């Protein structure tokens, strides 16, 4: 459901025919994420690192996870690292998603206990 992104021959970027500079912060984040994924795919790296996903509305974050799941299912992506500032660890994530919570400079929570 994200808009189609085009990088034009003059390096101008548009999303749904709107200039990148006119997009909202969350729209620009989604455009940046899609361009980063295209670079990852074309380079063969199959790694996607996305910082600041918390600019997306909580209701839109499921679309991000769904998109990443599709990329994994289509064998276009091996690993995605998402970074954001949240009030609490996300719940209800698919089994393919590992959540690591960092508080006070330390990884905390169930994942750390499982690793011990």
SULUR-V802207 format. One line per field, one symbol per residue. phi: phi as a letter, one per 20 degrees, with the letter a starting at -180 (. if undefined). psi: psi as a letter, one per 30 degrees, with the letter a starting at -180 (. if undefined). burial: 1 if it has 24 or more other ideal C-beta (glycine too) atoms within 12 Angstrom, else 0. A space follows every 50 residues. Layout:
phi = ???
psi = ???
burial = ???
This chain:
phi = .fffdcdffemfdcclmdfgfeefgffffffgfffffffgffenflccdc dmfffffgfeffffffffgffffemdbeccddcadcfbffdmffffdddc ddcmmcfcofffffff
psi = gllkkkjlfggkklkhgkkefflleeeeeeeeeeeeeeeeeefgegkkjj kgfffkkefffeeeeeeeeeeeeghfkekkjkkljlflkklgllffkkkk kkkggkklaeeeeef.
burial = 01001000000010100001000001111111111110010000000101 00101100001001101100100001100101000000000000001010 1000000000000000
